Amino acid sequence: MSDETEIPDEVEQLLDTEVEWGEEDTLQTKKRGCFLPTWLWVCGSGCLLVIILSIVGVVSCVGTVFDMFDPDAQWSKLDKVLPYDEQPEHLQMLFGWQLGLEYYTLKDPVQGYMVSVYYFDLSDADEARKSFFDPEMEVGVMGIGEREDEELSMVRIGSRDRQVMRFYQSNVDFFFDNEEGIQNSGYSAVVDITAEGDPGLLIVLFMATEGQTEIQDEGMVTFFENFLVD
């Protein structure tokens, strides 16, 4: 964004919301976390995208909306939290977001998965971990939809066993421009893929989009073969 770009008052108010909630001198020394509540992010790709696009509707008049829908820009940013040697050609980058937390939506047409990647920094990591991996977390975003049949397990990915939460996500599908939508209902699995020594939280959520009745261990392992995980 150039220095000449005029930012509307609505956008400034949105970005400054967090400042109004605390003491100014405290915020200057505290690392900034996500300005949306962590529990909001436990849903699948679709309902999260509804919230984000609502915000985008406010800030889109600014011009470039942080390159959110630019696949090349988002792949380069994803590389910093989930690194890879070569960009996986079969994975489609749909969306990226780096305000507070980092969030990416990808589509894996080979395996029939919608994939969401979330990175929370230290300030939000503990709360987010509880939200994603609590087997009693049954309510979707803002009370819409449900998580059902939660089951914790471990899957060997890279050199370590990773915690996995499986569940069925039922919610409202979201469509835009009367074209392909982001599915928000289906069998899902969340994997904690955080690197050793990282104080934050890196998780990947898989959602079946082609009628599969579960997310196979082999499917998750195959997905991460495209990336450098410890």
C-alpha positions in Angstrom: 0.0 0.0 0.0 1.5 3.4 -1.0 1.9 6.4 1.3 -0.7 8.2 -0.9 -3.4 5.6 -0.3 -6.2 7.1 1.8 -7.6 4.8 4.4 -11.3 5.2 5.1 -12.3 6.0 8.7 -14.1 2.6 8.9 -10.9 0.7 8.3 -9.0 2.8 10.8 -11.6 2.1 13.4 -11.5 -1.7 12.6 -7.7 -1.9 12.9 -7.7 0.3 16.1 -10.4 -1.7 17.9 -7.9 -3.6 20.1 -6.3 -0.4 21.3 -9.6 0.7 22.8 -9.7 -2.4 25.0 -6.6 -1.9 27.1 -4.1 0.6 28.4 -2.0 2.2 25.7 1.3 1.8 27.6 0.5 -1.9 28.2 -0.2 -2.6 24.5 3.1 -1.0 23.5 5.0 -3.7 25.3 2.7 -6.7 24.8 2.9 -8.8 21.6 -0.2 -8.2 19.6 -2.5 -11.3 19.2 -5.5 -11.9 17.1 -8.2 -9.2 17.3 -10.8 -11.8 16.9 -11.6 -14.3 19.7 -9.6 -17.5 19.4 -12.8 -19.7 19.7 -13.9 -18.1 16.4 -11.3 -20.1 14.5 -12.3 -23.6 15.5 -14.8 -24.0 12.7 -14.0 -25.2 9.2 -12.9 -23.1 6.2 -16.3 -21.9 5.2 -17.7 -20.2 8.3 -14.3 -18.5 8.9 -14.3 -17.2 5.4 -17.7 -15.7 5.9 -16.4 -13.7 8.9 -13.3 -12.7 7.0 -15.1 -11.6 3.8 -17.4 -9.5 6.0 -14.3 -7.6 7.1 -13.0 -7.6 3.6 -16.2 -5.9 2.5 -15.2 -3.0 4.8 -11.6 -2.7 3.8 -11.8 -3.7 0.1 -12.2 0.0 -0.9 -8.6 0.6 0.3 -7.3 -1.1 -2.9 -5.1 -4.1 -2.4 -6.5 -6.1 0.5 -3.1 -7.3 1.9 -2.7 -9.6 -1.2 -5.2 -12.0 0.4 -6.4 -13.5 -2.8 -3.0 -13.5 -4.6 -1.8 -17.2 -4.7 1.9 -16.3 -5.3 2.0 -13.8 -2.5 0.3 -16.2 -0.1 2.5 -19.2 -1.0 5.6 -17.1 -0.2 4.1 -16.3 3.2 3.0 -19.8 4.0 6.6 -20.9 3.3 7.6 -19.1 6.4 5.4 -21.1 8.8 5.0 -24.3 6.8 8.2 -24.4 4.6 8.6 -26.4 1.4 11.4 -27.1 -1.1 9.1 -26.6 -4.1 5.6 -25.3 -4.3 3.2 -28.3 -4.5 1.7 -27.9 -8.0 -1.5 -29.9 -7.2 -2.5 -27.8 -4.2 -4.6 -24.7 -4.9 -4.1 -21.6 -2.7 -7.4 -19.9 -2.3 -6.9 -17.4 0.4 -4.4 -16.1 3.0 -4.7 -13.8 6.1 -2.0 -12.3 8.3 -3.8 -10.0 10.8 -3.1 -11.2 14.3 -2.9 -14.9 13.4 -1.9 -16.4 10.1 -4.5 -18.3 8.2 -4.5 -20.0 4.8 -7.1 -22.0 2.9 -6.0 -24.5 0.3 -7.7 -27.1 -1.8 -6.3 -30.6 -2.4 -8.3 -31.9 -5.4 -6.3 -35.1 -5.5 -7.4 -36.3 -2.1 -10.6 -34.3 -2.0 -9.8 -32.2 1.0 -10.2 -28.6 1.9 -7.2 -27.7 4.0 -6.9 -24.8 6.5 -3.5 -23.8 8.0 -3.4 -21.7 11.1 -0.5 -20.2 12.9 -1.0 -18.6 16.4 1.8 -16.7 18.1 2.7 -17.1 21.7 -0.1 -14.8 23.0 -2.9 -16.9 21.5 -1.3 -20.4 21.3 -2.5 -21.9 24.6 -6.1 -20.7 24.2 -6.2 -21.9 20.5 -4.8 -25.3 21.5 -7.6 -25.8 24.0 -10.2 -24.7 21.5 -9.1 -27.1 18.7 -8.2 -30.1 20.8 -10.9 -30.0 23.6 -13.1 -33.1 23.0 -16.0 -31.2 24.6 -15.9 -28.3 22.2 -19.2 -29.0 20.3 -20.4 -25.6 19.2 -19.3 -24.1 16.0 -18.6 -20.4 15.3 -21.0 -18.0 17.1 -23.1 -21.0 18.1 -23.9 -21.9 14.4 -23.4 -25.6 13.6 -21.8 -28.3 15.7 -18.8 -30.5 16.1 -19.8 -34.1 16.6 -18.1 -37.4 17.3 -14.8 -35.9 18.6 -11.9 -38.3 18.9 -8.3 -37.7 19.9 -5.5 -39.8 18.4 -1.9 -39.7 17.4 -0.4 -39.9 13.9 3.2 -40.3 12.9 4.2 -37.3 10.7 7.8 -36.5 10.0 9.9 -37.7 12.9 7.3 -37.4 15.6 3.9 -38.5 16.7 1.4 -35.6 16.3 -1.8 -35.0 18.2 -4.9 -35.3 16.0 -8.5 -34.3 16.8 -11.1 -35.9 14.5 -14.7 -34.8 14.4 -17.7 -34.1 12.1 -18.2 -30.4 11.4 -21.8 -29.5 10.5 -22.5 -26.0 9.5 -23.8 -23.8 6.7 -22.0 -24.0 3.4 -20.9 -20.6 2.0 -21.1 -19.8 -1.7 -20.0 -16.6 -3.5 -20.8 -15.3 -7.0 -23.1 -18.3 -7.6 -20.0 -20.4 -8.3 -18.0 -22.9 -6.3 -18.2 -22.4 -2.6 -16.1 -23.2 0.4 -17.5 -26.3 2.0 -18.0 -26.0 5.7 -19.6 -29.4 6.6 -17.9 -32.7 6.6 -15.6 -35.2 8.3 -12.6 -33.3 9.6 -9.2 -33.7 11.4 -7.0 -31.2 13.0 -3.3 -31.9 13.3 -0.8 -30.1 15.6 2.2 -29.7 13.4 4.1 -27.2 15.5 7.9 -27.4 15.2 9.9 -28.3 18.3 10.9 -25.2 20.2 8.3 -23.0 18.6 6.3 -21.2 21.3 3.4 -20.6 19.0 0.9 -23.1 17.5 0.8 -24.4 13.9 -2.2 -26.6 13.1 -3.6 -27.9 9.9 -7.3 -28.7 9.5 -8.5 -31.2 6.9 -12.1 -31.4 5.8 -13.4 -34.1 3.4 -15.3 -32.6 0.5 -16.1 -35.6 -1.6 -18.3 -37.7 0.7 -15.5 -39.4 2.5 -16.6 -40.7 6.0 -13.2 -40.0 7.6 -9.8 -38.4 7.1 -7.4 -41.2 6.6 -4.0 -41.2 8.4 -2.3 -41.9 5.0 -4.0 -38.9 3.5 -2.6 -36.5 6.1 0.9 -38.1 5.9 0.8 -37.7 2.1 -0.2 -34.1 2.4 2.8 -33.3 4.6 5.2 -35.0 2.3 5.0 -31.8 0.3 6.4 -29.8 3.2 9.4 -29.7 5.5 8.3 -30.9 8.9 10.5 -32.1 11.7 
